[in-house]
């Protein structure tokens, strides 16, 4: 039995804690709101995020961040990308011993263009940080807590740390592979949300299966081009955190990025979508970062640029699609691996 802390009691943080508790670990889940931690402790539920699900009785919660920080030998961060730096800075300010830090978030910070592991490394003192692992893959919380088979990847430059996380989570419904390409894993995890927004827009416009299949395929090409330029292993994008996560996020009814794109395609404004969703839509923030990365690395990312124009330049979705379809002709294979 290991002592593990999960920071963030949203749907995915709760699902991660669910798996750890079922595996017999001493898992403490940190919730920002005291009433949420009380519900988890008293009722074994978190109905705001996972309605109708009974949580393991050995899963406990707290709204005291210092208590949470002191509890776990391993700290798992499950907060939206925009909250990563603040939470890490708060944890670093406490008198904690060196920790293994795992993150399960998916995004890139606009302007700084930092991946999540880079943000964590910047906010923790080296004396308080043992290693960083990214846990990522096609994994909807709603299915994990129903014990549906789910397979993800633990990625780190420290393979022993990745294997330790693998051992924490492995059971008969939650399978974990390891990968030392944390750059590729984090890039794939972040950019699939951008393509999922575009897939939702396509469905909102009622463009059908042909369009979505092309969008997913060409989206993967864009992710791979940028990832390789940033130092990733191209094979990573054929795996769980590339193609796998892209497929599930572009097609699942559980995907909030697909839902947001679908609303945009049906004519809602970005402001209406954000207010109507009530949850963080990581793809919106990441689309800005992806646009900046494409410019910085001189990588052709037409789908990403089209989405950026819809989100931030008020280009109507139908017009953006027309512009995509009328681009200059190209060869597919050369375009897939080149930078044009």
N, C-alpha and C positions, 0 to 999 in steps of 0.2 A: 504493500500500500504506500502510495506517494502522497505528499501534501501539495495540492495544486490550487492556485487562485485564478479565477476567471474575472477579468475586469470588463464589465459591460453585460447587462442583463436584457439585451434585446433578443430577438428571435434566435440569431445564430449563437450568441454568447450562451444563452440558456441551453440550446441544443448541444453545444460543446460540453457544458457542465453536466448535462444529462448523460452523455456517453462516459465521461470520467467517473461519475458517481456509480453508474451501472457496472463499471469495471472494478469497483471496490476502492477507489481512491478517496482520500479525504479532501473533498472539493468544496471550496468556499467561493460563492458567486457574489461579486460586488454589484449592487444596484444603486444608481444615483439617488433615487427617491426612497425614503424610509418605508413608505406604504407598500412599495413593490417588494422590498426585502421581507417585510412582515408577511405579505401574502405567500411568498415562496416558503417561508419557515412554518407558517401556521396552516396553510391550506394545500401546500405542495402543488401550487399552480402559478402560472404567469399568464393570465388570460388576456392581457393587453397584447401580447405578442404570439402566444401559442395557445389559443382558446381550446378548451376541452381536453388538454393534455395533463395527465397526472405525472408529476415529477417524482424522482426517487426520494424516499424519506430520508436517506442519508445525505442528500444535497442540502446544504445550508447557505444562507445569504446574509449579507451585511450591507449597510450603507455607510459604514465607517471605512474610508480608504486606507487609513493607517493599519487598522486591524487586518484588512485584506492583504496589504503589502507584507506584513509580518508573517502571515499564515503560510504562504506557499513557497516551496523550494523552486517551483516553476511558476512563472506568471504568464498567463495567456491574455493578450490584449484583444478585445472584441468590441471596439468602438469605431464609429465612422472615421474616415481618414482625417477629416478636419479636426477631430478631437485627439488624435494620436500625440501630438507634441505636448499638449496641456497635461494629459494624463501621465505621460512619461516624465515630464518635468516635476509633477507633484510626487510621483513615486521616487524619483531620484533625490528629492529634498528630504526624504525620510531616512532614518538610520537603519537601512536594510543591508543585509549581507549580499554577496554576489549572487545574482539570479540568472537562471536560464529564462529568456524572454521569447515567447512564441506569439506571433500575431496571426490573426485570421481575417484581417481586413483586406480590402481590394481597392486600390486607388493610387494616384500619383499626385503629389502636391503641386498645384499650379505655381508658376513663377520660379520657385526654387528648383522644380522638376526632380525632386527627390523621390525615390522609391520608399516604401514604408520602412524597410529595414535600415535605410540610410537615415531616416528621420529618428528612429529609435536610437541608433548609435550616436547621433548628435546630442540627444537629450539625456542619455545616461552617462555617468562617469564610468571610466573603464574599470574601476575598482568595484562597481556594483553590477557589472554586466558580464556574465559568463560567456554566453553565446546567443545568437539570434536565429530563430527558425521561423520560416513562413509555412503555415499549414493551409493548403489551398486545393481547389478542385471542384468538380461538379457536385454540389452538395447543398440542397435546399433544406433548411432547418425543419420545415414541416414534414419532410419525409424521414429525416434522421430520427426524430422522436417517435415515429411510427415503426422504427427499427427496419425500415426498408434498406436493402443493400446499397451501400454508399462507399465510394472509393476516392481517396484523396492522396495528396503528396505532401510530405514534409521535406522542405528544402532548406539547405544551409551550406555555407562554405565549410562548416564543421560537421563532417558526416556522422561523427559519434553523437553529436547533439541531435541531429535529425533522427538517428536510430533510437535514441532515448524517447523522443516524442512519438515515434512509431510504436514503441512498446507501451507507452501510456494509453494509446487510443485503440489499438487493434482488438477487435472482437469478432463475433460471427456475423455482424451486420455492418461494421465500420472497418474497412480495410485501408491500410496506409502504406504507400510506397515511399522511398527516399530518393532525393535528387540533390546533387551539389550545385546545380545551376539556379541559384536564387534570383539572379537577374532575369532569366527567362520566365521563371515561375511568376514573379511579381509583375512583369510586363504583361504576360498573358492574362493574369487575373484582373489587372486593371483595365486593359483595353477591350476585353470582351464585353464590358459594360457599355462601352461606347457603341460597339457594333449591335448590341442588344437594343439600344435605343433606336438605332436605324431600322432594325428588324421590326420593332413595334410600330414605327412610322409606316413601314411598307404594309403591314397588316391593317393599320388604321386606314390606309388609302385603298385597301381591298385589292392589292396587287397579286395576291395568290402565292402558290407554292414555287413557281418558277423563279419569281423575283426573290423570294426568301432564300432559296437554295443558292442562287448566284451571290446574294448579299453575304451569306455566311462564308462561302468559299473565298470571295474576294476580300472579305473582312479578315480572314485568317492570313491571306497573303500580306495585307497591310501590317498586321501585328507582327508577322514573321520578319518582314523587311526592317521594321524599326527595331525589333528586338535584337536581330543579328548585328545591326549597326551599333547597338549599345553594348555588345559583347556577349550576347546570349548564345547558347547552343541551339542551332536551328531545329534539332530533333525534339527539343522541349515542346515546341509548338504543335507537334503531332501527338502529344500526350494528353494526360488528364487536365493539366492546367492550361493547355492551349485549346486544341480542338474539342476536348471533352467539356470543358467549362463553357466554351463558346456555344456549343450546340444546346446545352441545357438552358443557358441564359437567354438565348434567342427564341426558344420554343416553349418554355414552360409557363403555365398559368401562375406559378409562384414567383416569377421574376418581376421585381418591381421596376427594373429598367425597361423591360419589354412593355409593361403596363403603362409606364410614363410615355414611351414612344408611341404606343397605340393611341393614347389620348391626344398627343400632338398631331398624329396623322388624321385624327377625326376632327381637327380644327380648334382644339383648345390651345390657349396661350401657355407659354412656359410658366408664367406666374400662376395660372389656374391649375396646372398640373402639379406644381410643387405644393401648393396649398391643399389640393385635393388628396394627394398621396398620404400626407401625414407622417411619412418616413423619409429618411435620407435617400436620394437618388444619386448614387456615386457616379454614374455615367455622365451626368451633367458637368460636375466639377472636373472629372477626368478628361472630358472632351476638350476643355480649355488647355489642360496640360499636354494632351496628345497633339493638339494643333501647334503648340509651342515647340514640342520635341521634333515634330516633322520638319518645322522650319529650321531648327538648330542643326539637325543631322542631315538636312537636305534629302529627305525621304518622301517619295510620292505616296500620299495617303488620301486619295480622292473621296472615299466614303467618309472618312473622318472630317475632311474639309467641308463636305456637303452638310454633315450633321452640325458642325460648328457654325456654318452660315445660317442654319435653321434656328439654332439655340441663341446665338449672340448677334446675328446681323439681320434678323427678322425676314429672312428669305422664306417664302411659303414652301412647305414640303413638296408639293407637286412641281414647282419650278426647280427646286434643287434636284429632284429625280430627273427631270428633263435635261438639265445641264449635265448630269452624270452620263446619261445615255447617249448624248450627242458629242462626247469628247472625241478626240482624234483616235483613229484606229491603231491597234497595237497587236503584238504577238503575245499570246497568253503566257507561255513558259518563260520567255525573256522578261516579260513584265512581272511575273511572279517572283523571280529571284533578283531582278535588277532594282534600280532606284528611280526608274522613270515613271 
